Amino acid sequence: MAGDLVGLPAAQLAILPGTTHMGMMERSGWLLAMIPGFLDG
């Protein structure tokens, strides 16, 4: 993979403890709080 040789493109990782893909709907406050910072970054 190219990332192994030249580094990864700008990326962000969000970990929502105790949350599954479907469980994110119950934690929408966490997710919504992260979106502006991601889009402005």
C-alpha positions, 0 to 999 in steps of 0.5 A, a space after each residue: 500500500 502507498 500509505 506504508 511508503 509515503 504516509 497516510 493522507 490527513 485522517 481522523 479517528 473517532 472512538 465511541 466507547 461501547 458503541 456499535 455501528 447501529 448504537 451510534 444512533 443512541 449516541 448522536 450527541 457525541 457524533 454531532 459534536 465531532 462533525 464541525 471540527 472534522 469539517 473545519 479541519 
